[in-house]
């Protein structure tokens, strides 16, 4: 990272807004990007100014460790808090409390401990009640909508105001954020239905007047960057609306989309509210029987023909920012429809990923269990390899000193733990390739090296299965651990097949030097796979 740039912590880096902001800001800031998904799976390219850290912000101890790691390397100036759970089921889910409320409190408290200058909280205009006809949501509107996501955002806004005495605080209520790929669930469902030959392609609920304000990711980026630029020159706490004025109705979208698609005006079939209610109920019951419920739910009927109208004039005045006219949803719709035709597979992949938004990840549960049980599992692995009853199977490992073997096994275990968390086995396989060369030069037979790796896998899996929180993910444990080791075993066999005794010694690095080098790399890429020792706990306590 460039030390000349200001430092920013970004939560929710793997979401549509986070990914877009990283691309817009990566040359202007040193960014510590926090997310539950690995960087590779989130589709975020590597960049020298982006340091990706996997963490669940709802877990305070894990977040403290991450923040202590950041504090050791930088003095963060800003926090942009985007991480949040949302879906369109409209039911109370644990993630609203865990991520949106507890997670926001955790991030705020750690930001206070770090001494940042400006905290930006992403809320939503949907947290506000639909205004009466002729009225509009403004920056002064209270976020009083009653559904679970809205209540969690109201709680978040209240917490942000409480911390305004510690740093500059800004709340940004986002409109319905979309990209040129869509990536906003209702918009994806609308277009997929209207542009098809399905039986319901022309059906609109009510009079088609249900309306929300849409905003493009690029305009959201501009607003966030403007807020960061004006740090200290704005009221604190402040509320801003990332939205155009007004709202765009389903009828407007339908008319334009079908005209672009079919090159003619298409007349929608408008369904009165009672009929729409019966239709949604019937489809939902059928979906339950078939195991695939439709996107539309009964609670949505309440909002038929209501408009979430916005007046963002105060935000434009304070920030000198306004949405770009050519990025308005009605101007950008042609680009979205083009994506459905020119790159249909990617269109579906991106939007289905946005629709599912899996919040809970077994990989993090497995990783945390591996980190917590590291010392016990390493002891069990070393005891297995050096057991007198297995000397015929592992003669060379039995001859190693306890400390040497434990160090070597520990490096493999730590790399395996990092691979489980990130889904990236590259570093593990690179190390195994060098390990195979060293073992070849030392006279180890390939079968003994491969069997030792399999022992690491088997003992690790067996020990983890004793943990109730892991036992329910047996398939994921075996896929993430056993498959990684199977690939490592294959790498050992390939390396031994290619090596000649006279060449191996010249090509092999000193193993102690290699271990130190790779341990350093692992620490930089994934600093949080090891359990917290007493010294680190003291440092975490001091920072907190």
C-alpha positions in Angstrom: 0.0 0.0 0.0 1.1 3.6 -0.7 1.8 5.4 2.6 1.1 8.7 1.0 -2.6 7.9 0.7 -5.3 8.2 3.5 -6.4 5.0 5.0 -10.0 3.7 4.9 -11.7 0.7 6.4 -14.6 -0.7 4.3 -17.0 -3.2 5.6 -19.3 -5.1 3.3 -16.7 -5.1 0.6 -18.1 -8.1 -1.2 -21.5 -6.6 -1.9 -22.6 -4.7 -5.0 -21.9 -1.3 -3.4 -18.7 -2.4 -1.8 -17.2 -3.9 -5.0 -18.1 -0.9 -7.0 -16.6 1.5 -4.4 -13.4 -0.4 -4.3 -13.0 0.1 -8.0 -13.7 3.8 -7.7 -11.5 4.4 -4.7 -8.6 2.0 -5.0 -6.2 4.6 -6.4 -7.2 7.3 -3.8 -7.0 5.4 -0.5 -5.3 2.6 1.3 -8.3 0.3 1.8 -8.7 -2.5 4.4 -11.7 -4.3 2.9 -13.7 -6.4 5.4 -16.1 -9.1 4.2 -17.3 -12.6 5.0 -16.6 -13.8 1.5 -13.0 -14.4 0.2 -11.8 -11.8 -2.3 -11.6 -14.3 -5.1 -15.2 -15.5 -4.7 -16.4 -11.9 -4.4 -14.9 -11.2 -7.8 -12.7 -8.3 -6.6 -9.3 -8.1 -8.5 -6.1 -7.8 -6.6 -4.8 -4.3 -6.2 -1.7 -3.0 -4.2 -3.9 -0.6 -2.2 -6.5 -3.2 -1.2 -5.9 -5.5 1.7 -8.7 -8.0 2.0 -9.6 -9.3 5.5 -12.3 -12.0 6.0 -14.2 -11.4 9.2 -17.8 -11.6 10.5 -18.4 -8.2 12.1 -21.0 -9.7 14.4 -18.3 -11.6 16.2 -16.6 -9.1 18.5 -13.4 -11.0 19.3 -12.8 -11.7 15.6 -13.3 -8.1 14.7 -11.0 -6.9 17.5 -8.3 -9.1 16.2 -8.8 -7.7 12.7 -8.7 -4.1 14.0 -5.6 -4.8 16.1 -3.9 -6.1 12.9 -4.9 -2.9 11.0 -3.7 -0.7 13.9 -0.3 -2.3 13.8 0.1 -1.4 10.1 -1.8 1.9 9.6 -3.6 4.7 11.3 -7.1 4.6 9.7 -8.7 7.9 8.9 -12.2 6.7 7.7 -14.7 3.9 8.1 -17.3 3.3 5.4 -19.7 0.8 7.0 -21.7 -1.0 4.3 -22.0 -4.4 5.8 -25.6 -5.4 6.4 -28.0 -8.3 5.9 -31.2 -7.8 3.9 -33.6 -9.9 1.9 -37.2 -9.7 0.7 -38.8 -12.3 2.9 -39.9 -9.7 5.5 -39.4 -12.0 8.5 -37.4 -11.6 11.6 -34.0 -13.4 11.0 -31.1 -13.7 13.4 -28.8 -11.9 10.9 -30.6 -8.6 11.4 -29.6 -8.6 15.1 -26.2 -10.3 14.5 -24.9 -8.2 11.6 -27.0 -5.1 11.3 -27.3 -4.2 15.0 -24.5 -6.1 16.9 -22.2 -5.8 14.0 -22.7 -2.1 13.6 -22.2 -1.6 17.4 -18.9 -3.6 17.1 -17.7 -1.6 14.2 -18.5 1.7 15.9 -16.7 0.7 19.1 -13.6 -0.4 17.2 -13.6 2.7 15.1 -13.7 4.8 18.4 -10.7 2.8 19.7 -8.8 3.4 16.4 -9.3 7.1 16.6 -10.7 7.6 13.1 -11.8 11.0 11.8 -15.1 10.2 9.9 -17.6 7.3 10.1 -20.0 6.8 7.2 -23.0 4.5 7.8 -25.0 3.1 4.9 -28.7 3.1 5.7 -31.7 3.0 3.3 -34.6 5.2 2.2 -36.6 2.0 2.6 -36.2 2.4 6.3 -38.7 5.3 6.1 -42.5 4.8 5.8 -44.0 5.4 2.4 -45.0 9.1 2.3 -48.5 10.3 1.7 -49.5 11.2 -1.8 -47.9 14.6 -2.7 -45.3 14.3 0.1 -41.7 13.1 -0.1 -39.0 11.5 2.1 -36.3 14.1 3.1 -33.2 14.0 5.2 -35.3 15.0 8.2 -37.7 12.0 7.8 -37.6 9.6 10.7 -36.8 5.9 9.7 -40.0 4.5 11.1 -40.9 1.7 8.7 -42.0 -1.4 10.7 -40.4 -4.4 8.8 -37.3 -6.1 10.2 -34.7 -4.6 7.9 -36.0 -1.1 8.5 -36.0 -1.5 12.2 -32.4 -2.7 12.2 -31.4 0.3 10.1 -33.2 2.7 12.5 -31.2 1.1 15.3 -28.0 1.6 13.4 -28.8 5.3 12.7 -29.4 5.8 16.4 -26.1 4.2 17.3 -24.2 6.4 14.9 -25.7 9.5 16.5 -24.5 8.3 19.9 -20.9 8.2 18.6 -20.9 11.7 17.1 -18.9 12.9 20.0 -16.0 10.7 19.1 -15.7 11.3 15.4 -17.5 12.9 12.5 -20.6 10.9 11.7 -22.6 10.7 8.4 -25.6 8.5 7.6 -26.4 7.9 3.9 -29.8 6.5 3.1 -29.4 4.7 -0.2 -32.1 4.4 -2.8 -32.5 1.1 -4.7 -28.9 0.6 -5.8 -28.4 -1.0 -9.2 -25.5 -1.5 -11.7 -25.4 -2.1 -15.4 -25.9 -5.7 -14.6 -29.0 -5.1 -12.5 -27.9 -6.8 -9.2 -31.1 -5.5 -7.5 -33.4 -8.4 -6.8 -36.8 -6.8 -7.8 -35.4 -5.2 -10.9 -33.9 -8.6 -11.9 -37.3 -10.3 -11.4 -39.1 -7.6 -13.3 -36.9 -7.8 -16.4 -36.6 -11.6 -16.4 -40.4 -11.8 -16.4 -41.3 -9.0 -18.7 -38.8 -9.8 -21.4 -39.8 -13.5 -21.5 -42.7 -15.5 -23.1 -44.0 -16.6 -19.7 -47.7 -16.6 -18.9 -47.3 -13.7 -16.5 -45.0 -11.6 -18.7 -47.6 -8.8 -19.0 -49.1 -8.9 -15.5 -48.5 -5.8 -13.3 -49.9 -5.6 -9.8 -52.5 -2.9 -9.1 -52.2 -0.1 -11.6 -48.5 -0.5 -12.0 -47.8 2.6 -9.9 -45.6 1.0 -7.2 -42.5 3.1 -7.3 -39.1 3.4 -5.7 -36.1 5.7 -6.4 -33.3 3.9 -8.2 -29.6 5.0 -8.1 -26.7 3.7 -10.0 -23.6 2.4 -8.2 -21.4 5.0 -9.9 -23.5 7.9 -8.4 -23.3 6.2 -5.0 -19.5 6.2 -5.3 -19.4 9.9 -6.2 -21.5 10.7 -3.1 -19.3 8.6 -0.8 -16.1 10.2 -2.2 -17.6 13.6 -1.8 -18.5 13.0 1.8 -14.9 11.8 2.5 -13.5 14.9 0.8 -15.7 17.2 3.0 -14.8 15.5 6.3 -14.9 18.2 9.0 -16.8 20.7 6.8 -20.3 19.2 7.3 -22.6 19.0 10.3 -22.2 15.9 12.5 -24.2 13.8 12.8 -25.6 14.4 9.3 -28.1 12.5 7.2 -27.9 12.4 3.4 -30.0 10.8 0.6 -28.2 8.9 -2.1 -31.2 9.1 -4.5 -32.6 11.1 -7.3 -35.8 13.1 -6.6 -39.1 11.3 -7.1 -39.5 7.6 -7.7 -39.7 5.4 -10.8 -42.8 3.2 -11.2 -43.1 -0.3 -12.4 -45.3 0.9 -15.3 -42.6 3.2 -16.5 -40.0 0.4 -16.4 -42.4 -2.0 -18.0 -43.3 0.3 -20.9 -39.7 1.2 -21.7 -38.3 -2.3 -21.2 -40.8 -4.1 -23.4 -40.5 -1.3 -26.1 -36.7 -1.9 -26.2 -37.1 -5.7 -26.3 -40.0 -6.1 -28.7 -39.8 -2.8 -30.7 -43.5 -2.1 -30.0 -45.7 -0.8 -27.3 -46.9 -3.6 -25.0 -50.1 -3.3 -23.1 -49.8 -4.6 -19.5 -52.5 -6.6 -17.8 -53.3 -4.7 -14.6 -54.6 -6.7 -11.7 -56.7 -5.2 -8.9 -55.3 -5.6 -5.4 -57.6 -8.5 -4.2 -56.8 -10.5 -7.4 -53.1 -9.8 -7.0 -53.3 -11.1 -3.4 -55.0 -14.3 -4.5 -52.4 -14.8 -7.3 -49.4 -14.3 -5.0 -51.0 -16.6 -2.4 -51.6 -19.3 -5.0 -48.1 -19.1 -6.5 -46.6 -19.2 -3.0 -48.5 -22.3 -2.0 -47.5 -24.0 -5.2 -43.9 -23.0 -4.7 -43.9 -24.4 -1.2 -45.1 -27.8 -2.6 -42.5 -27.7 -5.4 -39.7 -26.6 -3.1 -39.0 -23.3 -4.9 -41.0 -20.3 -3.6 -41.4 -17.3 -6.0 -39.9 -14.0 -5.2 -43.3 -12.3 -4.7 -44.6 -12.5 -1.2 -48.0 -11.5 0.3 -46.5 -8.6 2.3 -45.6 -6.9 -1.0 -49.3 -6.5 -1.8 -49.6 -3.8 1.0 -47.3 -1.6 -1.1 -49.1 -1.9 -4.4 -49.5 1.5 -6.1 -47.6 3.3 -3.4 -44.5 5.5 -4.2 -41.4 5.8 -2.1 -41.0 9.4 -3.3 -37.8 11.3 -2.3 -36.7 14.9 -2.2 -32.9 15.0 -1.9 -32.5 18.7 -2.5 -30.8 19.3 0.9 -28.2 16.6 0.1 -27.4 18.2 -3.2 -27.1 21.6 -1.5 -24.8 20.4 1.2 -22.5 18.2 -0.8 -22.5 19.8 -4.2 -23.5 16.4 -5.6 -26.3 15.2 -7.8 -27.1 12.0 -9.6 -25.9 11.9 -13.2 -28.8 12.2 -15.6 -27.5 9.5 -18.0 -27.2 7.1 -15.1 -31.0 7.4 -14.3 -32.7 4.0 -14.4 -34.8 5.0 -17.4 -31.7 6.1 -19.3 -29.7 3.1 -18.2 -32.4 0.4 -18.9 -31.2 -0.1 -22.4 -27.7 -1.1 -21.1 -29.2 -3.6 -18.8 -31.4 -5.2 -21.5 -28.3 -5.4 -23.8 -26.6 -7.4 -21.1 -29.5 -9.9 -21.0 -28.9 -10.5 -24.7 -25.2 -10.1 -25.2 -24.0 -11.9 -22.1 -27.0 -13.9 -20.8 -25.0 -16.4 -18.7 -23.1 -13.7 -16.8 -26.3 -11.7 -16.4 -28.0 -14.6 -14.7 -25.0 -15.5 -12.6 -24.5 -12.0 -11.2 -28.2 -11.5 -10.4 -28.7 -15.0 -8.9 -25.7 -14.4 -6.7 -27.3 -11.1 -5.6 -30.6 -12.7 -5.0 -29.3 -15.4 -2.7 -26.9 -13.3 -0.7 -25.9 -16.1 1.7 -24.9 -14.5 5.0 -23.8 -17.5 7.0 -20.7 -19.3 5.7 -19.7 -22.8 7.0 -16.1 -22.0 5.9 -15.8 -19.4 8.6 -17.2 -21.8 11.3 -14.7 -24.5 10.2 -11.9 -22.0 10.1 -12.6 -20.6 13.6 -12.7 -24.2 14.9 -9.4 -25.0 13.3 -7.8 -21.9 14.8 -9.2 -22.5 18.3 -8.1 -26.2 18.3 -4.7 -25.6 16.6 -2.4 -26.6 19.4 -4.4 -29.7 20.4 -4.7 -30.8 16.8 -0.9 -30.3 16.1 -0.1 -32.3 19.3 -2.4 -35.1 18.0 -0.8 -35.1 14.5 2.7 -35.2 15.8 1.8 -38.0 18.3 0.2 -40.0 15.4 3.3 -39.6 13.1 5.8 -40.5 15.9 3.8 -43.3 17.5 6.0 -46.4 18.1 3.3 -48.5 16.4 3.7 -46.5 13.2 7.6 -46.4 13.0 7.5 -48.8 10.0 5.1 -46.5 8.2 6.8 -43.1 9.1 10.5 -44.0 9.8 11.9 -40.6 8.6 9.3 -38.6 10.5 9.9 -40.7 13.6 13.5 -39.8 13.4 12.8 -36.0 13.4 12.9 -34.1 16.7 9.6 -33.2 18.2 10.1 -29.5 17.8 11.2 -29.8 14.2 8.3 -32.0 13.2 5.8 -29.9 15.0 7.1 -26.8 13.3 6.8 -28.4 9.9 3.3 -29.8 10.5 2.3 -26.4 11.9 3.2 -24.6 8.7 1.1 -27.1 6.6 -1.8 -26.8 9.1 -1.7 -23.0 9.0 -1.7 -22.9 5.2 -4.5 -25.5 5.2 -6.5 -23.3 7.7 -6.0 -20.2 5.5 -7.1 -22.2 2.4 -10.3 -23.3 4.2 -11.1 -19.7 5.0 -10.3 -18.1 1.7 -11.1 -20.9 -0.7 -7.6 -20.3 -2.3 -5.3 -23.2 -2.2 -2.5 -21.6 -4.2 -0.2 -20.8 -1.3 -0.6 -24.3 0.2 0.2 -26.1 -3.1 3.2 -23.8 -3.7 4.6 -24.7 -0.3 3.9 -28.4 -0.8 5.9 -28.3 -4.1 8.9 -26.9 -2.2 8.4 -29.3 0.6 8.4 -32.3 -1.8 11.7 -31.1 -3.2 13.2 -30.8 0.3 11.9 -34.2 1.4 13.2 -35.8 -1.8 16.7 -34.4 -1.2 16.5 -35.7 2.4 15.8 -39.2 1.2 12.1 -39.4 2.2 10.1 -41.9 0.0 7.1 -40.3 -1.7 4.7 -42.7 0.0 5.8 -41.6 3.4 5.4 -37.9 2.6 1.9 -38.5 1.0 0.8 -40.6 4.0 1.9 -37.9 6.4 -0.2 -35.3 4.6 -3.2 -37.7 4.7 -2.6 -38.1 8.4 -2.7 -34.3 8.8 -6.1 -34.3 7.0 -7.6 -37.4 8.8 -6.5 -36.3 12.3 -7.8 -32.7 11.7 -11.2 -33.9 10.4 -11.5 -36.4 13.3 -10.7 -33.8 15.9 -13.1 -31.2 14.4 -16.0 -33.7 14.4 -16.0 -33.6 18.2 -17.1 -29.9 18.0 -20.9 -29.6 17.8 -20.7 -26.4 15.8 -18.7 -28.2 13.1 -20.2 -31.7 13.2 -23.3 -30.4 11.3 -21.1 -29.5 8.4 -19.4 -32.8 7.7 -19.6 -32.6 4.0 -18.1 -29.0 4.0 -15.3 -30.1 6.3 -14.3 -33.0 4.1 -14.6 -30.9 0.9 -12.5 -28.0 2.3 -9.9 -30.1 4.2 -9.7 -33.5 2.5 -9.9 -32.1 -1.0 -7.2 -29.6 -0.3 -4.9 -32.3 1.1 -5.8 -34.6 -1.9 -4.5 -31.9 -4.2 -1.4 -31.5 -2.1 -0.7 -35.3 -2.2 -1.0 -35.2 -6.0 1.4 -32.3 -6.0 3.9 -34.3 -4.0 3.6 -37.2 -6.4 4.1 -35.0 -9.4 7.2 -33.4 -7.8 8.8 -36.7 -7.0 8.2 -38.0 -10.5 10.0 -35.0 -12.0 13.0 -34.8 -9.6 16.3 -36.5 -9.9 18.6 -37.0 -6.9 21.4 -34.9 -8.2 19.2 -31.9 -9.1 17.0 -31.8 -6.0 19.7 -30.6 -3.6 20.7 -27.7 -5.9 17.1 -26.6 -6.4 15.9 -26.8 -2.8 16.0 -23.8 -0.5 17.1 -24.2 3.1 13.9 -25.5 4.7 14.2 -23.2 7.8 14.5 -20.2 5.4 11.6 -21.4 3.4 9.4 -21.9 6.5 10.1 -18.4 7.7 9.4 -16.9 4.3 6.1 -18.7 3.8 5.0 -18.0 7.4 5.6 -14.3 6.7 3.5 -14.5 3.6 0.7 -16.3 5.3 0.6 -13.8 8.1 0.3 -11.0 5.6 -2.4 -12.7 3.5 -4.5 -14.0 6.4 -3.4 -12.8 9.8 -6.4 -14.2 11.7 -6.3 -18.0 11.3 -4.3 -18.6 14.5 -5.7 -18.6 18.0 -5.1 -15.4 20.0 -2.2 -15.9 22.4 -1.8 -14.0 25.7 0.5 -11.4 24.2 -2.0 -10.7 21.4 -4.9 -10.6 23.8 -3.1 -7.9 25.8 -2.5 -5.9 22.6 -6.2 -6.3 21.6 -7.3 -5.2 25.0 -5.0 -2.2 24.8 -6.4 -1.1 21.4 -9.9 -1.7 22.5 
